[in-house]
Amino acid sequence: MKYILVTGGVISGVGKGVISSSFGTILKCCGIEVTMIKIDPYINLDAGTFSPYEHGEVYVLDDGGEVDLDLGNYERFLNITLHKENNLTTGKVYQSVISKERHGEYLGKTVQVVPHITDAIQEWVEKVAHEQVSDSGKIPEVCIIELGGTVGDIESMAFIEAFRQFQFRVKRENFCVAHVSLVPQPKTTGESKTKPTQSSVRELRGLGLSPDIIVCRSERPIEASVKGKISNFCHVAPQQIISVPDLPSVYEVPVFIESHGMADFLCDRLHLGITPLPPRSKYMAQWIELGERIRQLKDDVTVAIVGKYTRLLDSYTSITKALHHAGHKIGYKITIKFIEASNLETTMLIDDPASYHTAWRDLCLCDCVIVPGGFGKRGVEGKIEAVRWCRKNDRPFLGICLGFQAAVVEFARHELGYQDAHSTEVNEDTKHPVVIDMPEHNTGIMGGTMRLGKRTTVFKQGLTNSNIKKLYGNKDKIEERHRHRYEVNPEYIPEFEKCGLKFIGVDVDQQRMEILELDNHPYFVAVQFHPEYLSRPVSPSPPFMGLILAAKDKLKDYLARGRKMSPREQRHSDCYDSKEDQELNELTGDKLSIPENDDDSSAYSSSSQC
């Protein structure tokens, strides 16, 4: 097993996740099986109890693991399926060591950070590195480990020490260190400042780890003289220092890094035995072509995301990526407008009329609307108002999780006549609890108790005119990932369906409502699961595809053609189809392909975090 440790310096959020994923992408394009581990030094057991304002969205895996959003990047870049053990936290390490101590496994010894905690970290990494993560069934050959935070953080000291020991445990030829550091370029001087990087590398080396690669993040490319200066002070050859400036698209990052000889260096440094490499235009072709295609997009689709956590855009990372997956597949550039849900509520007309009118203007100017998930009371009434506006004005709408529940509440109030209808999460005393809690998932303990992970949804029999079922290829059942603890009250289902709100998908085990669709509407769909987690560039999520198509009034034609693009759109995309894409599309039923192994996040630019 070969290991690549990626550390960060100067500031957090410098782009370690994108760089780590790019390393993995390059190696996978070379035909090497890759797995990835994210280490988060916080004491929490997992990310499940975090507010989105802490670390961005909580990403959910097939096995129900609630993990850091970087694991979502790994899955999308590499087209792999990770497990909850691929996210290691300080809390998990200490919990495992304390459990062993309570069971007497240390034979009365004093349990200490060194060697017990550091040994536990090394054993965890070695064990997880050998677990299969791809459909090929092969054991990974390379494990890329991203250490969260920045070098020097007190929280990460035990992990740094563990990897200092680990490099000797697995031998130098099997262990490589890449350090990602910020190189500031103040506008007042226009110069690239290397002191922060020098200090960061000095501290890393002082802790016993010497970087083999330094990735310099900056707004603009750094000059050769700056590389030379960093090389002199950081004891790293100039050709092993890579400048990664802000690029127009995140798709360009793997290709950009590879163009600096990264594939050759990694293969030589880790003795991977695949040199000489084929021409770059061949083994990186999918990434090169995808970047070119995205640059050619001209027509826009504006999507409103009516959310509760809009102050930090990373709160909706997977949703924005899924939107771009769908838009790129059908040839549209996606423009996203984030709208704070609470600003749509009528109380804001008095408290902050400017924000109220701005929010409604932005909503009205959008081509389609997404109401995503969330927790708590704040902003729920605004989400309900957005749902009502979409339903009454025939605006394409997609509700996810809490958005699904908001659609149920809105319909109960304005079509069934239950003015006080609500979710018991928001109003426990409502006379019409159309959304109720699931007792087995509301135990009073917050962490890891929700209905989590991949579950099967069954479409009801006899559906003849369901857009969402057609988008899923007329399958009888589908699998999607969940994260919720409230459900639609089954007692009200007959009333809803009598008035036109159809629950067309139910859980295979508990018969819980999973998908709703409204009759006589261009596109009014809501789902209890989170389809964004399984969206991939090669296979965009069907609900998102339907939303973008409906926004441009192309959904009916797309479905009438059997989920095929028009001849003009098909010709435009044919040049990007590879044999592997076509095989994957046969499995999904899709006819239009986008190169695989790529992530579709927002631009890797100065205007958004990496």
C-alpha positions in Angstrom: 0.0 0.0 0.0 1.2 3.5 -0.9 0.2 6.5 1.1 0.0 10.2 0.3 -0.5 12.6 3.2 -1.9 16.0 2.4 -1.4 18.7 5.0 -2.3 22.4 5.0 -0.6 25.6 6.1 -1.3 29.3 6.8 -5.1 29.1 6.7 -7.9 26.5 6.6 -10.0 26.3 3.5 -7.0 26.7 1.3 -8.1 23.9 -1.0 -6.7 20.6 0.5 -9.8 18.7 -0.5 -9.6 19.7 -4.1 -5.9 19.1 -4.3 -6.3 15.7 -2.6 -9.1 14.7 -5.0 -7.0 15.9 -7.9 -4.1 13.6 -6.9 -6.5 10.7 -6.7 -8.0 11.6 -10.0 -4.7 11.7 -11.7 -3.7 8.3 -10.3 -7.1 6.8 -11.2 -6.7 8.0 -14.7 -3.4 6.1 -14.7 -5.3 2.9 -13.9 -4.5 2.8 -10.2 -7.1 1.9 -7.6 -7.3 4.8 -5.0 -9.0 5.2 -1.7 -9.2 8.3 0.5 -9.4 9.2 4.2 -10.3 12.5 5.7 -9.0 13.3 9.2 -10.8 15.9 11.2 -9.0 16.8 14.5 -12.2 17.8 16.3 -13.4 15.8 19.3 -16.9 15.2 17.8 -17.4 11.5 16.9 -18.8 12.6 13.5 -20.2 15.7 11.7 -23.8 14.7 12.5 -24.5 17.3 15.2 -22.7 20.2 13.5 -24.5 23.3 12.4 -23.9 23.9 8.7 -22.3 27.2 9.7 -19.5 25.2 11.4 -18.1 23.1 8.6 -20.6 23.4 5.7 -23.1 20.6 4.9 -23.1 17.2 6.5 -22.5 14.6 3.8 -24.2 11.2 4.2 -22.7 8.0 3.0 -24.4 4.7 1.9 -23.8 3.2 5.3 -25.4 6.1 7.1 -22.2 7.8 8.1 -22.5 11.6 8.7 -19.2 12.9 7.5 -17.3 16.0 6.4 -18.3 17.4 3.0 -14.8 16.6 1.6 -15.8 13.0 1.4 -18.5 14.1 -1.0 -15.8 15.7 -3.2 -13.8 12.4 -3.1 -16.8 10.3 -4.2 -17.7 12.7 -7.0 -14.1 13.1 -8.3 -13.2 9.4 -8.1 -16.6 7.8 -8.6 -16.1 5.6 -5.5 -18.3 4.7 -2.5 -16.7 5.5 0.9 -17.6 4.3 4.3 -18.0 6.0 7.7 -14.5 4.8 8.7 -13.0 6.8 5.9 -13.7 9.9 8.1 -11.5 9.7 11.2 -11.9 12.2 14.1 -10.2 12.7 17.4 -13.4 11.6 19.1 -13.4 8.3 17.3 -9.7 7.6 18.1 -10.1 8.4 21.8 -13.4 6.4 22.0 -11.7 3.3 20.6 -8.7 3.6 22.9 -10.8 4.2 26.0 -13.0 1.3 25.1 -10.0 -1.0 24.9 -8.7 0.4 28.3 -12.1 -0.4 29.9 -11.9 -3.9 28.6 -8.4 -4.4 30.0 -6.7 -4.7 26.7 -3.7 -2.7 27.8 -2.9 -5.0 30.7 -2.8 -2.4 33.4 -0.5 0.0 31.5 -0.8 3.8 31.7 -2.7 4.8 28.6 -1.0 7.8 26.9 -1.1 9.8 23.7 2.2 8.2 22.7 2.1 5.3 22.0 -1.5 4.3 22.5 -3.3 7.2 20.6 -0.7 7.4 17.9 -0.7 3.6 17.4 -4.5 3.6 17.2 -4.4 6.3 14.4 -1.8 4.2 12.4 -3.8 1.0 12.8 -7.0 2.8 11.8 -5.4 4.2 8.6 -3.8 0.8 7.6 -7.1 -1.0 8.1 -9.3 1.5 6.2 -6.8 1.8 3.4 -7.3 -1.8 2.4 -11.1 -1.7 2.2 -12.7 -1.8 -1.2 -14.4 1.4 -2.4 -15.1 0.8 -6.1 -17.3 -1.5 -8.1 -14.2 -3.2 -9.5 -13.9 -5.1 -6.2 -10.1 -4.5 -6.2 -8.1 -3.6 -3.1 -6.8 0.0 -3.4 -3.2 0.5 -4.2 -2.9 4.1 -3.0 -4.5 5.7 0.0 -4.6 9.5 0.1 -5.0 11.0 3.5 -6.1 14.6 4.0 -5.3 16.0 7.4 -7.8 18.8 8.3 -6.9 22.1 9.8 -3.5 23.7 9.5 0.0 22.6 10.7 0.6 23.8 14.2 -3.0 23.4 15.4 -2.9 21.8 18.9 -5.8 19.6 17.9 -3.8 17.9 15.2 -0.5 17.3 17.1 -1.3 13.6 17.8 -2.0 13.0 14.1 1.2 14.7 13.0 3.2 12.5 15.5 1.4 9.4 14.3 2.4 10.0 10.7 5.9 10.9 11.7 6.1 7.4 13.1 4.0 6.0 10.2 6.6 7.0 7.5 9.1 4.6 9.1 6.5 1.9 9.7 5.6 1.7 6.0 9.0 2.7 4.5 9.9 5.9 2.8 9.3 4.6 -0.7 5.6 4.0 0.2 4.9 7.3 1.9 4.7 10.8 0.3 3.9 14.2 1.9 2.2 17.0 0.0 1.8 20.4 1.8 -0.8 22.9 0.5 0.0 26.5 1.5 -1.3 29.9 0.8 1.0 32.4 -0.9 -0.6 35.8 -0.3 -0.4 38.4 -3.1 -1.3 41.8 -1.5 -2.7 44.3 -4.0 -0.7 47.1 -2.3 2.6 45.6 -3.4 1.7 43.1 -6.1 4.3 40.7 -4.8 4.0 37.0 -3.8 4.8 36.7 -0.2 6.6 33.5 0.7 7.1 34.0 4.5 3.9 32.3 5.5 4.8 29.2 3.5 8.3 29.2 4.8 7.0 29.3 8.4 4.4 26.6 7.7 7.0 24.2 6.2 9.5 24.9 8.9 7.0 24.0 11.5 6.0 20.8 9.6 9.6 19.8 9.3 10.2 20.6 13.0 7.5 18.1 13.8 9.3 15.4 11.8 7.6 15.4 8.4 9.4 16.8 5.3 7.1 17.6 2.3 7.9 16.0 -1.0 5.5 18.4 -2.8 4.5 21.9 -2.0 1.3 23.2 -3.6 1.2 27.0 -3.5 -2.4 28.4 -3.7 -2.7 32.0 -4.8 -4.9 34.3 -6.8 -2.4 34.5 -9.7 0.4 32.2 -10.8 3.6 32.7 -8.9 6.9 33.5 -10.8 9.8 31.1 -11.2 11.9 33.3 -8.9 9.3 32.9 -6.1 9.4 29.1 -6.6 13.2 29.3 -6.3 12.9 31.2 -3.1 10.5 28.7 -1.6 12.8 25.9 -2.8 15.8 27.4 -1.1 14.1 27.9 2.3 11.9 24.8 2.3 14.4 22.1 1.1 12.2 21.1 -1.8 13.3 20.9 -5.4 11.8 23.7 -7.7 10.1 21.1 -9.9 8.2 19.7 -6.9 6.7 23.1 -6.1 3.4 23.6 -8.0 1.6 26.9 -8.2 -2.2 26.4 -8.4 -3.8 29.8 -9.0 -7.5 30.6 -9.0 -8.9 28.8 -12.1 -12.2 29.4 -14.0 -13.4 25.9 -13.1 -12.6 23.2 -10.6 -12.5 20.8 -13.5 -9.3 22.3 -14.6 -7.4 21.6 -11.3 -6.5 17.9 -12.0 -5.4 18.7 -15.5 -3.5 21.8 -14.4 -1.6 19.8 -11.7 -0.9 16.9 -14.1 0.5 19.4 -16.6 3.3 20.1 -14.1 4.5 16.5 -14.2 2.6 15.3 -11.1 1.7 11.9 -12.6 5.3 11.2 -13.4 6.5 12.4 -10.0 4.1 10.3 -8.0 4.7 7.2 -10.1 8.4 7.6 -9.6 8.3 8.7 -5.9 6.0 5.8 -4.9 7.4 3.2 -7.3 4.1 2.6 -8.9 5.6 0.9 -11.9 3.5 2.4 -14.7 6.1 4.6 -16.5 6.3 5.6 -19.2 2.8 7.1 -19.1 0.7 7.4 -22.3 0.3 10.8 -23.9 -1.5 13.2 -21.6 -4.2 13.9 -24.2 -5.3 10.2 -23.9 -5.4 9.3 -20.2 -6.6 12.7 -19.1 -8.9 13.2 -22.1 -12.1 13.1 -20.2 -11.0 15.9 -17.9 -9.6 18.0 -20.7 -12.8 17.6 -22.8 -15.1 18.3 -19.8 -13.3 21.6 -19.0 -13.6 22.6 -22.7 -17.3 21.8 -22.8 -18.0 23.8 -19.7 -16.2 26.8 -21.1 -18.5 26.6 -24.2 -21.8 26.9 -22.2 -23.7 30.0 -23.1 -27.4 29.7 -22.1 -28.2 30.3 -18.5 -30.7 28.7 -16.1 -31.2 30.7 -12.8 -32.1 28.5 -9.8 -33.3 29.9 -6.5 -32.3 27.9 -3.4 -34.6 29.0 -0.6 -32.6 27.9 2.5 -31.9 28.5 6.1 -28.1 28.6 6.0 -27.4 30.9 3.1 -24.7 32.9 4.9 -22.3 30.0 4.2 -22.7 28.6 0.7 -20.9 25.4 1.6 -24.0 24.5 3.5 -25.5 23.4 0.2 -22.4 22.1 -1.6 -23.9 18.8 -2.8 -27.1 20.6 -4.1 -25.1 23.1 -6.1 -22.9 20.4 -7.6 -26.0 18.3 -8.5 -27.4 21.3 -10.3 -24.3 21.8 -12.3 -24.2 18.1 -13.2 -27.7 18.4 -14.6 -27.0 21.7 -16.3 -23.8 20.6 -18.0 -25.4 17.4 -19.2 -28.1 19.2 -21.1 -25.9 22.2 -22.1 -26.9 25.0 -19.7 -24.8 27.2 -17.4 -26.3 27.2 -14.0 -26.6 30.5 -12.1 -27.6 30.0 -8.4 -29.4 32.6 -6.4 -29.4 31.9 -2.6 -32.5 33.3 -0.8 -32.8 33.4 3.0 -36.0 31.6 3.8 -36.9 33.9 6.7 -36.8 36.9 4.5 -39.9 35.7 2.6 -42.0 35.7 5.7 -44.6 38.4 6.1 -43.2 39.4 9.5 -40.2 40.8 7.6 -42.4 43.3 5.8 -42.4 45.2 9.1 -39.0 44.2 10.6 -36.9 44.6 7.4 -39.0 45.6 4.4 -35.9 46.0 2.1 -34.8 42.4 2.7 -38.4 41.2 2.3 -38.9 42.8 -1.1 -35.4 41.9 -2.3 -36.0 38.2 -1.5 -39.3 38.1 -3.3 -37.9 39.9 -6.3 -35.1 37.4 -6.5 -37.5 34.5 -6.2 -39.8 35.9 -8.9 -36.9 36.3 -11.4 -35.6 32.7 -11.1 -36.4 30.0 -13.6 -37.0 27.3 -11.0 -36.8 26.8 -7.2 -35.3 24.4 -4.8 -36.4 24.2 -1.2 -33.7 22.1 0.6 -33.4 20.4 3.9 -32.8 21.9 7.3 -33.7 21.6 11.0 -35.5 23.7 13.5 -38.3 26.3 13.4 -36.4 29.3 11.9 -37.3 30.0 8.2 -39.9 27.2 7.9 -42.8 29.7 7.1 -40.6 31.3 4.4 -40.0 27.9 2.8 -43.8 27.3 2.9 -44.4 30.6 1.2 -41.9 29.7 -1.5 -43.7 26.4 -2.1 -47.0 28.1 -2.3 -45.7 30.6 -4.9 -44.3 27.9 -7.1 -47.5 25.9 -6.9 -49.8 28.8 -7.7 -47.6 30.2 -10.5 -46.6 27.0 -12.2 -42.9 27.6 -11.5 -40.8 24.4 -11.6 -40.2 23.2 -8.0 -38.1 20.6 -6.2 -38.4 20.0 -2.5 -35.8 18.0 -0.6 -36.3 16.6 2.9 -37.7 19.6 4.9 -38.7 21.0 1.5 -40.8 17.9 1.0 -42.4 18.4 4.4 -43.0 22.1 3.7 -44.8 21.1 0.5 -47.1 18.8 2.5 -47.9 21.5 5.1 -48.5 24.2 2.4 -51.0 21.9 0.5 -52.8 21.0 3.7 -53.3 24.7 4.6 -54.4 26.0 1.3 -56.1 23.1 -0.5 -57.4 21.0 2.4 -58.4 24.0 4.4 -56.4 23.1 7.6 -55.1 26.6 8.4 -53.1 25.5 11.4 -51.6 22.4 9.7 -47.9 22.0 10.6 -45.1 19.7 11.5 -44.8 18.7 15.1 -41.1 19.7 14.8 -42.3 23.3 14.6 -45.7 23.2 16.4 -46.3 20.3 18.8 -49.8 21.4 19.6 -51.2 21.7 16.1 -54.6 20.3 15.5 -53.5 18.9 12.2 -50.1 17.3 12.5 -49.6 16.5 8.8 -45.8 15.9 9.5 -44.9 13.8 12.6 -41.8 12.4 14.2 -40.6 8.8 13.9 -40.4 7.6 17.5 -37.6 5.2 16.8 -35.5 8.0 15.4 -36.4 10.6 18.0 -34.7 9.1 21.1 -33.5 12.3 22.7 -29.9 11.6 21.6 -28.9 13.8 18.7 -26.0 12.1 17.2 -26.4 9.3 14.7 -30.1 8.6 15.6 -31.8 9.9 12.4 -33.0 7.7 9.6 -29.7 7.6 7.7 -28.0 6.1 4.7 -29.1 4.4 1.5 -32.7 3.0 1.5 -35.0 1.6 -1.1 -38.0 3.5 -2.4 -40.7 1.7 -4.3 -42.9 3.4 -6.9 -46.6 2.7 -6.5 -48.2 0.5 -9.0 -50.4 1.8 -11.9 -48.5 5.1 -12.4 -49.1 6.2 -16.0 -48.2 9.9 -16.1 -45.5 10.4 -13.5 -42.6 12.7 -14.6 -40.4 11.7 -11.8 -40.8 8.0 -12.4 -40.0 8.5 -16.1 -36.9 10.5 -15.1 -35.8 7.4 -13.1 -36.2 5.3 -16.2 -39.6 3.8 -15.2 -37.9 1.6 -12.6 -40.1 -0.1 -10.0 -37.7 0.9 -7.2 -34.7 3.2 -6.6 -32.1 3.7 -3.9 -31.2 7.0 -2.4 -29.6 8.3 0.8 -31.7 9.7 3.7 -31.2 12.0 6.7 -34.3 12.9 8.6 -36.4 12.1 11.7 -39.9 13.4 10.7 -42.3 11.9 8.2 -45.7 12.6 6.6 -48.6 11.5 8.8 -50.2 8.5 7.0 -53.6 9.4 8.3 -53.9 12.4 5.9 -52.7 10.6 2.8 -56.1 9.8 1.4 -57.2 13.5 1.7 -54.0 14.7 0.0 -54.4 12.3 -2.9 -58.1 13.1 -3.4 -57.2 16.7 -3.9 -54.4 16.0 -6.4 -51.2 15.7 -4.4 -50.0 12.2 -5.2 -47.5 10.3 -3.1 -46.0 8.1 -5.7 -43.1 6.6 -3.9 -43.0 4.8 -0.5 -40.3 3.2 1.7 -40.1 -0.5 1.0 -40.0 -1.5 4.7 -42.1 1.0 6.6 -44.4 2.3 3.9 -43.3 5.9 4.7 -44.0 8.5 2.1 -40.9 9.3 0.0 -41.9 11.1 -3.2 -44.8 13.4 -4.0 -45.9 14.9 -7.3 -48.6 17.4 -8.2 -51.0 16.8 -11.0 -51.4 19.5 -13.7 -48.2 21.3 -13.0 -45.1 21.7 -15.2 -42.8 20.2 -12.5 -43.8 20.0 -8.8 -41.8 17.3 -7.2 -40.6 16.8 -3.6 -38.6 13.9 -2.1 -37.9 12.9 1.5 -34.5 11.6 0.6 -31.4 13.6 -0.5 -30.9 12.9 -4.3 -27.9 15.3 -4.4 -25.7 12.8 -2.5 -25.6 10.3 -5.4 -25.4 12.8 -8.2 -22.3 12.3 -10.4 -21.0 14.2 -13.5 -21.5 11.0 -15.6 -24.9 10.4 -14.1 -26.8 13.5 -12.8 -29.6 13.0 -10.3 -33.0 12.5 -12.1 -34.9 15.0 -9.9 -32.4 17.7 -10.7 -32.4 16.8 -14.4 -36.2 17.2 -14.4 -36.0 20.6 -12.7 -33.6 22.1 -15.2 -35.4 20.7 -18.2 -38.7 22.0 -16.9 -37.2 25.4 -16.3 -36.5 25.6 -20.1 -39.8 23.9 -21.0 -38.0 20.9 -22.4 -39.1 18.2 -20.0 -42.0 16.8 -22.0 -39.9 16.5 -25.2 -37.0 14.9 -23.3 -39.3 12.3 -21.8 -41.2 11.7 -25.0 -37.8 10.9 -26.7 -37.1 8.3 -24.0 -34.8 10.5 -22.0 -32.7 11.5 -25.0 -31.4 14.9 -26.0 -32.5 16.5 -29.2 -30.4 15.6 -32.2 -28.5 19.0 -32.0 -27.8 18.6 -28.3 -26.8 14.9 -28.8 -24.3 15.9 -31.6 -22.8 18.4 -29.3 -22.2 15.9 -26.6 -21.2 12.8 -28.6 -17.6 13.9 -28.8 -17.3 13.6 -25.0 -18.7 10.0 -24.8 -16.1 7.4 -23.9 -16.6 3.6 -23.8 -16.6 3.7 -20.0 -19.2 6.5 -20.0 -21.4 4.5 -22.4 -21.2 1.4 -20.2 -22.1 3.5 -17.2 -25.0 5.1 -19.0 -26.4 1.7 -20.0 -26.7 1.0 -16.3 -28.4 4.3 -15.6 -30.5 4.4 -18.7 -29.1 7.7 -19.8 -28.0 8.3 -23.4 -26.0 11.5 -23.0 -22.6 11.2 -21.3 -20.3 13.5 -19.4 -16.7 12.3 -18.7 -16.4 10.5 -15.4 -14.1 10.9 -12.4 -14.9 14.6 -12.0 -16.5 16.8 -9.5 -18.9 19.6 -10.4 -18.4 22.1 -7.6 -18.7 25.8 -8.0 -15.7 27.6 -9.6 -12.4 27.2 -7.9 -11.9 30.9 -7.8 -11.3 33.8 -5.4 -15.0 34.3 -5.0 -15.7 30.9 -3.4 -13.8 28.7 -1.1 -11.9 25.8 -2.6 
